[in-house]
């Protein structure tokens, strides 16, 4: 069986958070390409709304695809420079 993918965004306080589906569980995608396409569709709609409201549009999406097997809710990476 092929690996499922989730879309996550990283928050400073709560770490990784997945997009949630209608069943209140992480939304699952059949491939990385499908997840990336969903991210770009959502991002284009966000940029359109930002431009329409006079805001400076975001340059790139803040969400990214992760294999379900690697997703840990609240995961944080701490860098020591």
C-alpha angles and dihedrals in degrees: 000000000000120000116260122226134216130200115232138181124201120233125194094229104032105027122216116010122182127220105259124228129215090276092060090249128107111290109247127215127195096226143012089247091055091050092047091050091052090049092052093046090052092044093052090051090049092050091048091052092046092051092045091053093048096251125138103259122238114257097219140002119274093211126084137182121255129181109255090237090061098043115111115173110235094016111162131190116209117197122203109202 
